[in-house]
Amino acid sequence: MLEIRPDDLSNPEMADLIGVHARTMLAASPPESCHFLPIDGLRQPSVTVWSLWDDGALAGCGALKDLGDGTGEIKSMHTREARRGSGLGRRMLEHILAEARRRGYAALFLETGSMDAFIPARRLYEAYGFAERGPFGDYIDDPHSLFMALALR
């Protein structure tokens, strides 16, 4: 049984998954081009985090950051390596999209890597209508980053 639930990041298993996410990003991108939020960054009031459980096992996570202007940013989308390709990332993305629409956001933005390691993520986002765009918010142009957006209205 699949369950997506709000997460307060107090569970050591979730803290470990956030650490795996950070190490995965750092292994694929130069440190100055890694824009993941550390666990304390995910605890900001503007960020909502969800954990994804499959048959009682933590399988992934995702987060939505309120950008304060009627838009949001997808953060910390991660599926455990052994579970990639099983549709769990798709389920988390659908959950985040539904929440963004419920909140009335005009658009969703995200930053992901431009390297080959990020092709599956980019394909997932493209399948849901996200399109490439330039940097947004405080991001700057970076050859290792790819920025995407989806209009919700």
C-alpha positions as CSV (number, residue, x, y, z in Angstrom):
1,M,0.0,0.0,0.0
2,L,1.3,3.4,-1.0
3,E,1.0,6.3,1.4
4,I,2.2,9.9,1.0
5,R,2.1,11.9,4.3
6,P,3.3,15.2,5.6
7,D,6.6,14.8,7.4
8,D,8.2,16.8,10.2
9,L,11.6,15.4,9.5
10,S,12.0,14.0,13.1
11,N,12.2,10.4,12.0
12,P,15.8,9.2,11.8
13,E,14.9,7.2,8.7
14,M,13.7,10.4,6.9
15,A,16.8,12.3,8.0
16,D,18.9,9.5,6.5
17,L,17.0,9.7,3.2
18,I,17.6,13.5,3.1
19,G,21.3,12.7,3.6
20,V,21.2,10.2,0.8
21,H,19.6,12.8,-1.4
22,A,22.3,15.3,-0.6
23,R,25.1,12.8,-1.3
24,T,23.5,11.8,-4.6
25,M,23.3,15.4,-5.7
26,L,26.9,16.1,-4.7
27,A,28.0,13.0,-6.6
28,A,26.4,14.2,-9.8
29,S,27.0,17.9,-9.7
30,P,29.8,20.3,-8.6
31,P,29.1,21.5,-5.0
32,E,28.6,25.1,-6.1
33,S,25.8,23.9,-8.5
34,C,24.0,21.8,-5.9
35,H,20.8,23.6,-4.8
36,F,19.2,21.0,-2.6
37,L,18.0,22.1,0.8
38,P,19.7,20.5,3.8
39,I,17.4,19.2,6.5
40,D,17.3,22.5,8.4
41,G,16.4,24.3,5.1
42,L,13.5,21.9,4.7
43,R,12.3,22.8,8.2
44,Q,11.5,26.4,7.1
45,P,7.9,27.5,7.5
46,S,7.7,28.1,3.7
47,V,8.5,24.4,2.9
48,T,6.1,21.5,3.2
49,V,7.8,18.0,3.1
50,W,6.1,14.7,2.3
51,S,7.4,11.2,2.8
52,L,6.4,8.4,0.5
53,W,5.8,5.0,2.1
54,D,5.3,1.7,0.3
55,D,4.1,-1.2,2.4
56,G,5.5,0.5,5.5
57,A,8.9,1.2,4.0
58,L,10.2,4.7,3.4
59,A,10.6,4.8,-0.4
60,G,11.0,8.5,-1.2
61,C,10.2,12.1,-0.5
62,G,9.3,15.4,-2.0
63,A,8.8,19.0,-0.9
64,L,7.0,22.2,-2.0
65,K,8.4,25.6,-1.2
66,D,6.1,28.6,-1.2
67,L,7.9,31.4,-3.1
68,G,5.7,34.0,-1.5
69,D,4.4,35.4,-4.8
70,G,1.6,33.0,-5.6
71,T,4.0,30.4,-7.0
72,G,5.9,27.4,-5.7
73,E,9.1,25.5,-6.2
74,I,9.5,21.7,-6.1
75,K,12.4,20.7,-3.8
76,S,13.9,17.4,-2.6
77,M,12.2,15.0,-5.0
78,H,14.0,11.7,-4.3
79,T,13.2,8.0,-4.7
80,R,15.4,5.3,-3.1
81,E,17.7,3.9,-5.8
82,A,16.3,0.4,-5.6
83,R,12.8,1.8,-6.3
84,R,13.5,4.1,-9.2
85,G,11.6,3.4,-12.3
86,S,8.6,2.0,-10.4
87,G,6.4,5.1,-10.7
88,L,6.9,6.4,-7.2
89,G,8.4,9.7,-8.4
90,R,5.4,10.1,-10.6
91,R,3.1,9.6,-7.7
92,M,5.0,12.2,-5.6
93,L,5.0,14.7,-8.4
94,E,1.2,14.2,-8.8
95,H,0.8,14.8,-5.1
96,I,2.8,18.0,-5.2
97,L,1.0,19.2,-8.3
98,A,-2.4,18.6,-6.6
99,E,-1.3,20.5,-3.5
100,A,0.0,23.5,-5.6
101,R,-3.3,23.6,-7.4
102,R,-5.2,23.4,-4.1
103,R,-3.1,26.4,-2.9
104,G,-4.0,28.3,-6.0
105,Y,-0.5,28.7,-7.2
106,A,-0.2,30.3,-10.7
107,A,3.0,28.3,-11.5
108,L,5.5,25.8,-10.3
109,F,9.2,26.0,-10.8
110,L,12.1,23.7,-10.3
111,E,15.9,23.4,-10.7
112,T,17.5,20.1,-11.7
113,G,20.8,19.1,-13.1
114,S,21.8,19.4,-16.8
115,M,24.0,16.3,-16.7
116,D,23.0,12.9,-18.0
117,A,22.3,11.6,-14.4
118,F,19.3,13.9,-14.3
119,I,17.7,12.8,-17.7
120,P,15.1,10.6,-15.9
121,A,14.0,13.5,-13.7
122,R,13.8,15.9,-16.7
123,R,11.7,13.4,-18.6
124,L,9.3,13.0,-15.7
125,Y,8.9,16.7,-15.4
126,E,8.5,17.1,-19.2
127,A,5.8,14.4,-19.2
128,Y,3.8,16.6,-16.9
129,G,4.2,19.7,-19.0
130,F,7.2,21.4,-17.4
131,A,9.2,23.4,-19.9
132,E,12.7,24.7,-19.8
133,R,13.2,28.4,-18.9
134,G,15.9,30.6,-17.5
135,P,16.8,31.0,-13.8
136,F,14.1,32.1,-11.4
137,G,14.2,33.6,-7.9
138,D,17.7,33.8,-6.5
139,Y,19.2,31.3,-9.0
140,I,21.8,32.4,-11.5
141,D,22.6,31.0,-14.9
142,D,24.7,27.8,-14.4
143,P,25.7,25.3,-17.0
144,H,25.1,22.5,-14.5
145,S,21.5,23.6,-13.8
146,L,18.4,23.3,-15.8
147,F,15.4,25.4,-14.8
148,M,11.8,24.4,-15.6
149,A,8.3,25.8,-15.1
150,L,4.7,24.8,-15.4
151,A,1.8,27.3,-15.6
152,L,-1.0,26.1,-13.4
153,R,-3.6,28.7,-14.5
